[in-house]
């Protein structure tokens, strides 16, 4: 119960922080579309529907979340990037804040081509973790932040519905290993460290099939 209350408190703090940092300027969607088609397309697809699980689907993702991730891939003021990624660092190096806001807006408006759950043996297990977590070890339900259908909460928590299972699994393991640490208030690291490989794989596959 204490762990659940702690996670809820962190979630409310993160929601407040994101609500206070919404993008203010109108994005240049025409320029963003050109950038998407010439720079981003090779990995993420021109419309944000990547063809390989190595790269996440960006289509339909929340605008504020995308803008945050893009900005955190970039080194700022001589300081290391908050999210270290050898592939994304050179991609965002030449992008201005306005460019990143534009790309975030553009991809958020594209229609996602969703993935499917592929492991019938773990669907029930993944569903249980998604909806209820595991109170015995203080593991909160994924739906508490990402929603029953995996749509997330705009500006706070990303959409996981229809995302590549392999990508979700890789990110959860990166959070667990502290290799990815740009989650506000260590929220995802606090969750992932409580998860086994089997739990991560099951809930990732379940999320891919959510509609």
FIVEXPA-540539 format. One record per residue: residue number from 1; chain; x, y negated, z negated of N, C-alpha, C in turn. Coordinates in steps of 0.02 Angstrom, whole numbers, always signed. Last residue first. Layout:
REM FIVEXPA-540539
+-----+-----+--------+--------+--------+--------+--------+--------+--------+--------+--------+
: seq : mol :   n.xx :   n.yy :   n.zz :  ca.xx :  ca.yy :  ca.zz :   c.xx :   c.yy :   c.zz :
+-----+-----+--------+--------+--------+--------+--------+--------+--------+--------+--------+
: NUM :   A :      X :      Y :      Z :      X :      Y :      Z :      X :      Y :      Z :
...
+-----+-----+--------+--------+--------+--------+--------+--------+--------+--------+--------+
***
This chain:
REM FIVEXPA-540539
+-----+-----+--------+--------+--------+--------+--------+--------+--------+--------+--------+
: seq : mol :   n.xx :   n.yy :   n.zz :  ca.xx :  ca.yy :  ca.zz :   c.xx :   c.yy :   c.zz :
+-----+-----+--------+--------+--------+--------+--------+--------+--------+--------+--------+
: 211 :   A :   -310 :    +89 :  +1396 :   -346 :    +45 :  +1442 :   -396 :     +2 :  +1404 :
: 210 :   A :   -159 :   +183 :  +1374 :   -214 :   +142 :  +1348 :   -244 :    +98 :  +1402 :
: 209 :   A :    -48 :   +252 :  +1415 :   -113 :   +273 :  +1441 :   -172 :   +232 :  +1416 :
: 208 :   A :    +57 :   +198 :  +1346 :    +58 :   +194 :  +1419 :    -10 :   +210 :  +1449 :
: 207 :   A :    +28 :   +237 :  +1216 :    +20 :   +167 :  +1235 :    +17 :   +159 :  +1310 :
: 206 :   A :    +66 :   +372 :  +1220 :     -4 :   +354 :  +1208 :    -17 :   +282 :  +1231 :
: 205 :   A :   +203 :   +360 :  +1234 :   +165 :   +392 :  +1287 :    +91 :   +374 :  +1281 :
: 204 :   A :   +233 :   +302 :  +1110 :   +251 :   +268 :  +1173 :   +210 :   +295 :  +1231 :
: 203 :   A :   +195 :   +397 :  +1019 :   +157 :   +335 :  +1020 :   +172 :   +295 :  +1083 :
: 202 :   A :   +288 :   +500 :  +1051 :   +216 :   +512 :  +1054 :   +177 :   +447 :  +1059 :
: 201 :   A :   +414 :   +442 :  +1029 :   +396 :   +468 :  +1095 :   +321 :   +476 :  +1102 :
: 200 :   A :   +406 :   +410 :   +892 :   +418 :   +358 :   +942 :   +396 :   +381 :  +1010 :
: 199 :   A :   +391 :   +537 :   +837 :   +339 :   +487 :   +828 :   +345 :   +432 :   +880 :
: 198 :   A :   +513 :   +596 :   +872 :   +450 :   +626 :   +895 :   +393 :   +576 :   +890 :
: 197 :   A :   +606 :   +517 :   +804 :   +607 :   +519 :   +877 :   +541 :   +545 :   +904 :
: 196 :   A :   +518 :   +432 :   +669 :   +561 :   +485 :   +695 :   +561 :   +480 :   +772 :
: 195 :   A :   +514 :   +273 :   +587 :   +489 :   +319 :   +638 :   +541 :   +371 :   +660 :
: 194 :   A :   +559 :   +173 :   +509 :   +519 :   +224 :   +476 :   +497 :   +279 :   +524 :
: 193 :   A :   +616 :    +83 :   +593 :   +662 :   +121 :   +551 :   +625 :   +177 :   +513 :
: 192 :   A :   +507 :    +17 :   +651 :   +542 :    +70 :   +688 :   +587 :   +113 :   +645 :
: 191 :   A :   +469 :    -81 :   +553 :   +424 :    -26 :   +574 :   +463 :    +32 :   +603 :
: 190 :   A :   +579 :   -162 :   +542 :   +550 :   -134 :   +481 :   +504 :    -76 :   +496 :
: 189 :   A :   +593 :   -201 :   +673 :   +645 :   -159 :   +644 :   +620 :   -126 :   +580 :
: 188 :   A :   +482 :   -282 :   +688 :   +484 :   -219 :   +724 :   +538 :   -172 :   +697 :
: 187 :   A :   +516 :   -389 :   +595 :   +454 :   -350 :   +590 :   +458 :   -283 :   +625 :
: 186 :   A :   +612 :   -482 :   +565 :   +632 :   -411 :   +568 :   +572 :   -365 :   +569 :
: 185 :   A :   +563 :   -610 :   +588 :   +559 :   -582 :   +520 :   +574 :   -508 :   +517 :
: 184 :   A :   +543 :   -576 :   +760 :   +535 :   -623 :   +704 :   +526 :   -586 :   +638 :
: 183 :   A :   +667 :   -486 :   +845 :   +598 :   -483 :   +820 :   +591 :   -530 :   +760 :
: 182 :   A :   +790 :   -470 :   +896 :   +759 :   -535 :   +905 :   +686 :   -535 :   +885 :
: 181 :   A :   +873 :   -358 :   +899 :   +857 :   -389 :   +835 :   +828 :   -460 :   +843 :
: 180 :   A :   +927 :   -207 :   +955 :   +884 :   -264 :   +974 :   +859 :   -295 :   +909 :
: 179 :   A :  +1000 :   -128 :   +875 :  +1031 :   -150 :   +937 :   +991 :   -207 :   +969 :
: 178 :   A :   +949 :    -66 :   +765 :   +969 :   -137 :   +757 :  +1009 :   -161 :   +818 :
: 177 :   A :   +891 :    +53 :   +785 :   +964 :    +53 :   +780 :   +992 :    -17 :   +769 :
: 176 :   A :   +759 :    +13 :   +799 :   +777 :    +57 :   +744 :   +852 :    +57 :   +731 :
: 175 :   A :   +764 :    -59 :   +919 :   +747 :    -93 :   +856 :   +770 :    -52 :   +797 :
: 174 :   A :   +794 :    +48 :  +1004 :   +842 :     -8 :   +998 :   +828 :    -48 :   +935 :
: 173 :   A :   +681 :   +125 :   +991 :   +744 :   +152 :   +968 :   +797 :    +98 :   +960 :
: 172 :   A :   +590 :    +37 :  +1050 :   +581 :    +57 :   +980 :   +646 :    +85 :   +951 :
: 171 :   A :   +643 :    +32 :  +1180 :   +643 :    -28 :  +1139 :   +634 :    -11 :  +1065 :
: 170 :   A :   +624 :   +163 :  +1226 :   +692 :   +136 :  +1223 :   +695 :    +74 :  +1177 :
: 169 :   A :   +484 :   +173 :  +1222 :   +525 :   +216 :  +1180 :   +595 :   +188 :  +1172 :
: 168 :   A :   +450 :    +80 :  +1320 :   +428 :    +69 :  +1251 :   +472 :   +110 :  +1203 :
: 167 :   A :   +508 :   +146 :  +1431 :   +532 :    +79 :  +1411 :   +512 :    +65 :  +1338 :
: 166 :   A :   +436 :   +264 :  +1438 :   +508 :   +267 :  +1428 :   +536 :   +200 :  +1405 :
: 165 :   A :   +308 :   +216 :  +1466 :   +321 :   +249 :  +1403 :   +395 :   +250 :  +1387 :
: 164 :   A :   +274 :    +60 :  +1540 :   +311 :   +123 :  +1545 :   +324 :   +152 :  +1476 :
: 163 :   A :   +110 :     -1 :  +1495 :   +182 :    -10 :  +1502 :   +215 :    +59 :  +1511 :
: 162 :   A :    -25 :    +12 :  +1464 :     -4 :    +23 :  +1533 :    +71 :    +15 :  +1546 :
: 161 :   A :    -11 :    -96 :  +1327 :    -57 :    -57 :  +1369 :    -30 :    -50 :  +1440 :
: 160 :   A :    +60 :   -189 :  +1265 :    +94 :   -126 :  +1277 :    +51 :    -80 :  +1321 :
: 159 :   A :    +84 :   -360 :  +1253 :    +40 :   -309 :  +1280 :    +82 :   -246 :  +1292 :
: 158 :   A :   +163 :   -427 :  +1104 :   +159 :   -410 :  +1175 :   +107 :   -358 :  +1191 :
: 157 :   A :   +101 :   -552 :   +994 :   +124 :   -483 :  +1002 :   +114 :   -460 :  +1074 :
: 156 :   A :    +79 :   -697 :  +1012 :   +112 :   -667 :   +955 :   +142 :   -598 :   +970 :
: 155 :   A :    +20 :   -740 :  +1129 :    +71 :   -783 :  +1098 :   +105 :   -752 :  +1038 :
: 154 :   A :   -117 :   -632 :  +1109 :    -84 :   -684 :  +1148 :    -41 :   -730 :  +1106 :
: 153 :   A :    -86 :   -478 :  +1049 :   -119 :   -540 :  +1029 :    -83 :   -596 :  +1065 :
: 152 :   A :   -117 :   -322 :  +1136 :    -78 :   -369 :  +1098 :   -119 :   -429 :  +1077 :
: 151 :   A :   -181 :   -221 :  +1200 :   -176 :   -285 :  +1235 :   -136 :   -337 :  +1197 :
: 150 :   A :   -209 :    -95 :  +1149 :   -140 :   -111 :  +1168 :   -131 :   -177 :  +1203 :
: 149 :   A :   -333 :    -73 :  +1100 :   -322 :    -54 :  +1169 :   -252 :    -73 :  +1194 :
: 148 :   A :   -318 :   -120 :   +967 :   -342 :    -52 :   +979 :   -328 :    -27 :  +1050 :
: 147 :   A :   -166 :   -218 :   +945 :   -236 :   -209 :   +963 :   -255 :   -138 :   +977 :
: 146 :   A :    -43 :   -244 :   +895 :    -48 :   -238 :   +968 :   -118 :   -224 :   +992 :
: 145 :   A :    -62 :   -247 :   +757 :    -33 :   -305 :   +791 :    -44 :   -304 :   +866 :
: 144 :   A :   -133 :   -131 :   +727 :   -141 :   -190 :   +684 :   -114 :   -253 :   +716 :
: 143 :   A :    -96 :    -28 :   +808 :   -154 :    -68 :   +829 :   -164 :   -130 :   +787 :
: 142 :   A :     +0 :    +38 :   +739 :    +21 :     -6 :   +793 :    -35 :    -53 :   +814 :
: 141 :   A :    -11 :    +47 :   +563 :    -41 :    +63 :   +628 :    -17 :    +13 :   +680 :
: 140 :   A :   +142 :    +65 :   +466 :    +78 :    +33 :   +484 :    +53 :    +55 :   +552 :
: 139 :   A :   +211 :   +174 :   +356 :   +213 :   +158 :   +427 :   +145 :   +129 :   +447 :
: 138 :   A :   +233 :   +224 :   +227 :   +227 :   +152 :   +237 :   +231 :   +130 :   +309 :
: 137 :   A :   +226 :   +358 :   +217 :   +293 :   +328 :   +220 :   +291 :   +254 :   +237 :
: 136 :   A :    +92 :   +384 :   +207 :   +137 :   +420 :   +162 :   +207 :   +391 :   +163 :
: 135 :   A :    +24 :   +320 :   +309 :    +27 :   +288 :   +243 :    +77 :   +320 :   +196 :
: 134 :   A :    +54 :   +296 :   +464 :    +66 :   +351 :   +417 :    +78 :   +321 :   +348 :
: 133 :   A :    -65 :   +238 :   +584 :     +2 :   +240 :   +556 :    +12 :   +302 :   +514 :
: 132 :   A :   -189 :   +228 :   +647 :   -187 :   +231 :   +574 :   -117 :   +228 :   +544 :
: 131 :   A :   -177 :   +213 :   +787 :   -236 :   +188 :   +752 :   -228 :   +183 :   +677 :
: 130 :   A :    -51 :   +266 :   +820 :    -72 :   +201 :   +846 :   -129 :   +171 :   +804 :
: 129 :   A :    -52 :   +390 :   +757 :     -3 :   +340 :   +737 :    -24 :   +271 :   +759 :
: 128 :   A :   -159 :   +450 :   +828 :   -162 :   +443 :   +756 :   -114 :   +389 :   +731 :
: 127 :   A :   -109 :   +448 :   +959 :   -170 :   +410 :   +943 :   -175 :   +398 :   +868 :
: 126 :   A :     -3 :   +538 :   +947 :    +10 :   +468 :   +964 :    -49 :   +424 :   +947 :
: 125 :   A :    -76 :   +655 :   +921 :    -27 :   +630 :   +872 :    -13 :   +556 :   +884 :
: 124 :   A :   -148 :   +666 :  +1040 :   -184 :   +660 :   +977 :   -138 :   +632 :   +922 :
: 123 :   A :    -43 :   +678 :  +1135 :    -91 :   +623 :  +1139 :   -126 :   +613 :  +1071 :
: 122 :   A :    +47 :   +781 :  +1148 :    +59 :   +732 :  +1094 :     +9 :   +675 :  +1093 :
: 121 :   A :     +9 :   +862 :  +1254 :    +21 :   +893 :  +1189 :    +28 :   +843 :  +1132 :
: 120 :   A :     +7 :   +785 :  +1367 :    -57 :   +803 :  +1337 :    -48 :   +832 :  +1267 :
: 119 :   A :    +99 :   +662 :  +1423 :   +109 :   +721 :  +1380 :    +44 :   +737 :  +1342 :
: 118 :   A :    +72 :   +548 :  +1494 :    +91 :   +607 :  +1531 :    +99 :   +670 :  +1489 :
: 117 :   A :    -28 :   +406 :  +1520 :     +0 :   +451 :  +1471 :    +14 :   +517 :  +1506 :
: 116 :   A :    +17 :   +296 :  +1656 :    -28 :   +346 :  +1626 :     +9 :   +383 :  +1571 :
: 115 :   A :    +27 :   +118 :  +1695 :    +52 :   +186 :  +1692 :     +0 :   +232 :  +1660 :
: 114 :   A :    -55 :    -10 :  +1795 :    -39 :    +26 :  +1734 :    -12 :    +97 :  +1744 :
: 113 :   A :    -12 :   -147 :  +1866 :    -27 :    -80 :  +1891 :     -7 :    -32 :  +1836 :
: 112 :   A :    -74 :   -307 :  +1820 :    -32 :   -250 :  +1806 :    -58 :   -187 :  +1841 :
: 111 :   A :    -80 :   -454 :  +1911 :   -118 :   -396 :  +1888 :    -72 :   -335 :  +1879 :
: 110 :   A :    -14 :   -611 :  +1851 :    -15 :   -556 :  +1898 :    -52 :   -496 :  +1868 :
: 109 :   A :     +0 :   -705 :  +1753 :    -59 :   -709 :  +1795 :    -65 :   -653 :  +1846 :
: 108 :   A :   +123 :   -685 :  +1698 :    +65 :   -673 :  +1655 :     +1 :   -672 :  +1695 :
: 107 :   A :   +209 :   -728 :  +1799 :   +201 :   -656 :  +1787 :   +140 :   -641 :  +1744 :
: 106 :   A :   +189 :   -871 :  +1784 :   +176 :   -835 :  +1847 :   +163 :   -761 :  +1835 :
: 105 :   A :   +229 :   -901 :  +1653 :   +160 :   -914 :  +1675 :   +142 :   -874 :  +1737 :
: 104 :   A :   +363 :   -862 :  +1661 :   +319 :   -832 :  +1611 :   +246 :   -841 :  +1631 :
: 103 :   A :   +409 :   -949 :  +1760 :   +409 :   -877 :  +1772 :   +362 :   -841 :  +1723 :
: 102 :   A :   +394 :  -1072 :  +1691 :   +359 :  -1059 :  +1753 :   +354 :   -985 :  +1768 :
: 101 :   A :   +479 :  -1058 :  +1585 :   +408 :  -1066 :  +1571 :   +367 :  -1051 :  +1634 :
: 100 :   A :   +598 :  -1052 :  +1657 :   +577 :   -994 :  +1618 :   +503 :   -998 :  +1600 :
:  99 :   A :   +603 :  -1180 :  +1712 :   +603 :  -1121 :  +1755 :   +576 :  -1060 :  +1718 :
:  98 :   A :   +611 :  -1257 :  +1597 :   +552 :  -1263 :  +1639 :   +546 :  -1203 :  +1686 :
:  97 :   A :   +738 :  -1223 :  +1552 :   +680 :  -1207 :  +1510 :   +616 :  -1209 :  +1552 :
:  96 :   A :   +825 :  -1157 :  +1697 :   +810 :  -1209 :  +1648 :   +751 :  -1186 :  +1605 :
:  95 :   A :   +939 :  -1029 :  +1741 :   +869 :  -1051 :  +1734 :   +863 :  -1105 :  +1681 :
:  94 :   A :  +1063 :   -974 :  +1746 :  +1052 :  -1034 :  +1786 :   +981 :  -1061 :  +1780 :
:  93 :   A :  +1050 :   -863 :  +1659 :  +1102 :   -913 :  +1648 :  +1089 :   -979 :  +1685 :
:  92 :   A :   +966 :   -759 :  +1684 :   +937 :   -819 :  +1654 :   +987 :   -876 :  +1647 :
:  91 :   A :  +1052 :   -664 :  +1741 :   +991 :   -683 :  +1777 :   +962 :   -749 :  +1750 :
:  90 :   A :  +1151 :   -636 :  +1649 :  +1169 :   -674 :  +1709 :  +1107 :   -698 :  +1748 :
:  89 :   A :  +1064 :   -569 :  +1550 :  +1104 :   -628 :  +1535 :  +1124 :   -668 :  +1598 :
:  88 :   A :  +1009 :   -449 :  +1598 :   +969 :   -509 :  +1598 :  +1009 :   -573 :  +1586 :
:  87 :   A :  +1113 :   -354 :  +1586 :  +1080 :   -365 :  +1650 :  +1044 :   -432 :  +1653 :
:  86 :   A :  +1152 :   -354 :  +1453 :  +1202 :   -367 :  +1504 :  +1171 :   -381 :  +1572 :
:  85 :   A :  +1080 :   -429 :  +1321 :  +1064 :   -383 :  +1375 :  +1109 :   -401 :  +1434 :
:  84 :   A :  +1030 :   -479 :  +1163 :  +1088 :   -461 :  +1204 :  +1068 :   -410 :  +1258 :
:  83 :   A :   +945 :   -607 :  +1106 :   +932 :   -540 :  +1132 :   +987 :   -524 :  +1182 :
:  82 :   A :  +1006 :   -724 :  +1073 :   +972 :   -688 :  +1020 :   +956 :   -617 :  +1041 :
:  81 :   A :  +1171 :   -759 :  +1136 :  +1099 :   -750 :  +1147 :  +1069 :   -710 :  +1089 :
:  80 :   A :  +1289 :   -856 :  +1039 :  +1269 :   -795 :  +1075 :  +1193 :   -792 :  +1083 :
:  79 :   A :  +1310 :  -1032 :  +1069 :  +1296 :   -977 :  +1024 :  +1275 :   -915 :  +1065 :
:  78 :   A :  +1319 :  -1139 :  +1152 :  +1381 :  -1104 :  +1136 :  +1372 :  -1045 :  +1090 :
:  77 :   A :  +1185 :  -1176 :  +1170 :  +1230 :  -1217 :  +1130 :  +1293 :  -1182 :  +1109 :
:  76 :   A :  +1131 :  -1013 :  +1202 :  +1112 :  -1082 :  +1193 :  +1162 :  -1118 :  +1148 :
:  75 :   A :  +1112 :   -882 :  +1317 :  +1155 :   -913 :  +1266 :  +1139 :   -987 :  +1262 :
:  74 :   A :   +961 :   -797 :  +1345 :  +1008 :   -848 :  +1366 :  +1048 :   -876 :  +1307 :
:  73 :   A :   +864 :   -718 :  +1299 :   +916 :   -684 :  +1337 :   +974 :   -732 :  +1352 :
:  72 :   A :   +775 :   -807 :  +1248 :   +819 :   -774 :  +1201 :   +871 :   -729 :  +1234 :
:  71 :   A :   +700 :   -848 :  +1356 :   +743 :   -897 :  +1323 :   +793 :   -864 :  +1276 :
:  70 :   A :   +631 :   -728 :  +1385 :   +677 :   -758 :  +1434 :   +726 :   -806 :  +1400 :
:  69 :   A :   +553 :   -714 :  +1268 :   +604 :   -664 :  +1285 :   +655 :   -693 :  +1334 :
:  68 :   A :   +470 :   -829 :  +1275 :   +514 :   -818 :  +1218 :   +570 :   -769 :  +1236 :
:  67 :   A :   +400 :   -805 :  +1393 :   +442 :   -865 :  +1387 :   +492 :   -857 :  +1330 :
:  66 :   A :   +329 :   -689 :  +1357 :   +378 :   -687 :  +1411 :   +426 :   -746 :  +1406 :
:  65 :   A :   +246 :   -743 :  +1257 :   +293 :   -690 :  +1240 :   +348 :   -685 :  +1294 :
:  64 :   A :   +170 :   -836 :  +1327 :   +215 :   -859 :  +1274 :   +266 :   -806 :  +1255 :
:  63 :   A :    +99 :   -748 :  +1417 :   +144 :   -801 :  +1440 :   +194 :   -822 :  +1387 :
:  62 :   A :    +87 :   -572 :  +1404 :    +69 :   -638 :  +1377 :   +122 :   -691 :  +1394 :
:  61 :   A :    +79 :   -482 :  +1559 :   +106 :   -492 :  +1492 :    +90 :   -563 :  +1469 :
:  60 :   A :    +41 :   -467 :  +1691 :    -11 :   -467 :  +1640 :    +14 :   -475 :  +1569 :
:  59 :   A :   +194 :   -397 :  +1737 :   +128 :   -419 :  +1760 :    +77 :   -413 :  +1703 :
:  58 :   A :   +305 :   -335 :  +1696 :   +294 :   -402 :  +1670 :   +224 :   -427 :  +1688 :
:  57 :   A :   +365 :   -179 :  +1650 :   +314 :   -214 :  +1689 :   +302 :   -282 :  +1656 :
:  56 :   A :   +543 :   -160 :  +1623 :   +473 :   -165 :  +1601 :   +428 :   -198 :  +1652 :
:  55 :   A :   +652 :    -41 :  +1692 :   +633 :   -112 :  +1689 :   +559 :   -118 :  +1671 :
:  54 :   A :   +657 :    +94 :  +1690 :   +713 :    +58 :  +1659 :   +695 :    -15 :  +1648 :
:  53 :   A :   +556 :   +143 :  +1767 :   +543 :   +135 :  +1695 :   +600 :   +100 :  +1658 :
:  52 :   A :   +528 :    +60 :  +1921 :   +570 :   +105 :  +1881 :   +561 :    +90 :  +1807 :
:  51 :   A :   +459 :    -37 :  +1983 :   +449 :    +31 :  +2007 :   +491 :    +82 :  +1969 :
:  50 :   A :   +365 :   -170 :  +1906 :   +428 :   -136 :  +1923 :   +415 :    -65 :  +1943 :
:  49 :   A :   +268 :   -290 :  +1938 :   +257 :   -218 :  +1930 :   +320 :   -181 :  +1952 :
:  48 :   A :   +287 :   -423 :  +1967 :   +296 :   -402 :  +1897 :   +282 :   -329 :  +1884 :
:  47 :   A :   +284 :   -450 :  +2098 :   +223 :   -465 :  +2061 :   +228 :   -441 :  +1988 :
:  46 :   A :   +409 :   -411 :  +2141 :   +389 :   -480 :  +2153 :   +327 :   -500 :  +2113 :
:  45 :   A :   +497 :   -311 :  +2024 :   +447 :   -317 :  +2075 :   +425 :   -390 :  +2082 :
:  44 :   A :   +603 :   -305 :  +1936 :   +536 :   -308 :  +1908 :   +480 :   -309 :  +1959 :
:  43 :   A :   +718 :   -293 :  +2019 :   +710 :   -251 :  +1959 :   +637 :   -247 :  +1936 :
:  42 :   A :   +699 :   -373 :  +2131 :   +740 :   -312 :  +2136 :   +730 :   -265 :  +2077 :
:  41 :   A :   +628 :   -490 :  +2091 :   +595 :   -434 :  +2127 :   +634 :   -369 :  +2126 :
:  40 :   A :   +695 :   -598 :  +2040 :   +668 :   -549 :  +1994 :   +644 :   -484 :  +2027 :
:  39 :   A :   +737 :   -672 :  +2156 :   +783 :   -655 :  +2101 :   +758 :   -596 :  +2059 :
:  38 :   A :   +634 :   -687 :  +2249 :   +704 :   -685 :  +2272 :   +753 :   -661 :  +2219 :
:  37 :   A :   +511 :   -686 :  +2187 :   +518 :   -649 :  +2249 :   +591 :   -641 :  +2271 :
:  36 :   A :   +531 :   -771 :  +2078 :   +510 :   -702 :  +2067 :   +524 :   -659 :  +2128 :
:  35 :   A :   +557 :   -891 :  +2144 :   +609 :   -860 :  +2103 :   +594 :   -786 :  +2092 :
:  34 :   A :   +431 :   -912 :  +2203 :   +490 :   -906 :  +2245 :   +547 :   -871 :  +2208 :
:  33 :   A :   +354 :   -924 :  +2087 :   +339 :   -871 :  +2135 :   +399 :   -859 :  +2180 :
:  32 :   A :   +408 :  -1041 :  +2032 :   +414 :   -978 :  +1996 :   +402 :   -918 :  +2043 :
:  31 :   A :   +368 :  -1136 :  +2124 :   +439 :  -1123 :  +2116 :   +450 :  -1056 :  +2081 :
:  30 :   A :   +230 :  -1127 :  +2100 :   +257 :  -1116 :  +2168 :   +331 :  -1099 :  +2164 :
:  29 :   A :   +214 :  -1160 :  +1966 :   +201 :  -1091 :  +1987 :   +229 :  -1076 :  +2056 :
:  28 :   A :   +280 :  -1247 :  +1851 :   +282 :  -1251 :  +1923 :   +275 :  -1180 :  +1951 :
:  27 :   A :   +176 :  -1276 :  +1704 :   +229 :  -1242 :  +1741 :   +223 :  -1251 :  +1816 :
:  26 :   A :   +152 :  -1415 :  +1602 :   +121 :  -1373 :  +1654 :   +176 :  -1341 :  +1696 :
:  25 :   A :   +216 :  -1409 :  +1435 :   +216 :  -1436 :  +1502 :   +186 :  -1387 :  +1552 :
:  24 :   A :   +210 :  -1333 :  +1315 :   +170 :  -1394 :  +1322 :   +164 :  -1417 :  +1394 :
:  23 :   A :   +198 :  -1171 :  +1240 :   +226 :  -1214 :  +1292 :   +180 :  -1273 :  +1306 :
:  22 :   A :   +185 :  -1158 :  +1062 :   +157 :  -1146 :  +1128 :   +186 :  -1194 :  +1178 :
:  21 :   A :   +224 :  -1151 :   +927 :   +275 :  -1159 :   +978 :   +249 :  -1144 :  +1049 :
:  20 :   A :   +132 :  -1124 :   +833 :   +161 :  -1190 :   +830 :   +211 :  -1203 :   +886 :
:  19 :   A :   +104 :   -992 :   +853 :    +51 :  -1041 :   +867 :    +77 :  -1112 :   +869 :
:  18 :   A :   +219 :   -932 :   +805 :   +206 :   -933 :   +877 :   +154 :   -985 :   +894 :
:  17 :   A :   +202 :   -951 :   +667 :   +261 :   -978 :   +701 :   +249 :   -984 :   +776 :
:  16 :   A :    +83 :   -881 :   +641 :    +87 :   -953 :   +629 :   +144 :   -985 :   +667 :
:  15 :   A :   +124 :   -750 :   +672 :    +69 :   -781 :   +708 :    +71 :   -857 :   +701 :
:  14 :   A :   +222 :   -729 :   +574 :   +241 :   -731 :   +645 :   +187 :   -765 :   +686 :
:  13 :   A :   +142 :   -728 :   +460 :   +195 :   -778 :   +466 :   +215 :   -786 :   +539 :
:  12 :   A :    +63 :   -616 :   +484 :    +31 :   -681 :   +479 :    +82 :   -738 :   +487 :
:  11 :   A :   +163 :   -517 :   +480 :   +123 :   -528 :   +541 :    +91 :   -596 :   +541 :
:  10 :   A :   +206 :   -523 :   +349 :   +253 :   -540 :   +402 :   +214 :   -557 :   +465 :
:   9 :   A :    +89 :   -476 :   +287 :   +114 :   -542 :   +272 :   +162 :   -567 :   +326 :
:   8 :   A :    +82 :   -347 :   +339 :    +29 :   -394 :   +355 :    +52 :   -465 :   +342 :
:   7 :   A :   +196 :   -291 :   +281 :   +192 :   -295 :   +354 :   +140 :   -347 :   +374 :
:   6 :   A :   +156 :   -298 :   +145 :   +216 :   -332 :   +168 :   +214 :   -343 :   +243 :
:   5 :   A :    +46 :   -213 :   +143 :    +36 :   -284 :   +127 :    +95 :   -324 :   +152 :
:   4 :   A :   +111 :    -92 :   +173 :    +59 :   -118 :   +218 :    +48 :   -192 :   +207 :
:   3 :   A :   +194 :    -78 :    +60 :   +224 :    -84 :   +126 :   +174 :   -114 :   +176 :
:   2 :   A :    +97 :    -62 :    -39 :   +142 :   -120 :    -42 :   +174 :   -132 :    +26 :
:   1 :   A :    +41 :    +60 :     +0 :     +0 :     +0 :     +0 :    +43 :    -63 :     +0 :
+-----+-----+--------+--------+--------+--------+--------+--------+--------+--------+--------+
***
